Amino acid sequence: MRSITLLCCFLAVSLVSVAQAKDMKVATVDLKKIFQEYPGYEKAQAKFKALAEKKQKELSEPEQELGDLQKELESSGSVMSAKEKQKKTAKAKKLYESYAQQKSQIQNELATKETEMTQGLLDEIKAVVADVAKEKDIDLVLDVEKAVYVKDGTDLTDALLKKFKTLKIKDDDTK
């Protein structure tokens, strides 16, 4: 008897949920297109490129020094004394380890910065998507690439692109 009561309660809740889901308005957006055409995207991309170039310049001096030392070892290593050759080889090894560590650190910094910039842009885009969805009385917005099927879904991509043209993107160095 108790299990029949629980089953009836479950069915009643399920029917209410299905009825509510029927009234739900679903829309899609092409998030990739939106991201690339977002007004702050080019600015963030240029900022990241400048940072990457600056970091690459930081690596050029140790890279050059290491290359010069390796060339010296190759060209005149045969005429060096064993002790001198050993010293230069140890120096080259130490330089290489330092260079590799610095390069790894820079790559990690760049990856972190890229993630921060991307997340910042996505947060701004999500806010605009939410505004447009509210204006159009949409209950759920999905990325078109992630949705397998949406019956009678509205595509908000063009509406968002129009909205972007009216936006003023804040100039923030953290993004």
HELIX and SHEET records of a PDB file:
HELIX    1   1 ARG A    2  LYS A   22  1                                  21    
HELIX    2   2 LEU A   31  GLU A   37  1                                   7    
HELIX    3   3 PRO A   39  SER A   76  1                                  38    
HELIX    4   4 ALA A   82  GLU A  135  1                                  54    
HELIX    5   5 THR A  157  THR A  166  1                                  10    
SHEET    1   A 3 LEU A 140  ASP A 143  0                                        
SHEET    2   A 3 VAL A  26  VAL A  29  1                                        
SHEET    3   A 3 THR A 154  ASP A 155  1                                        
END                                                                             
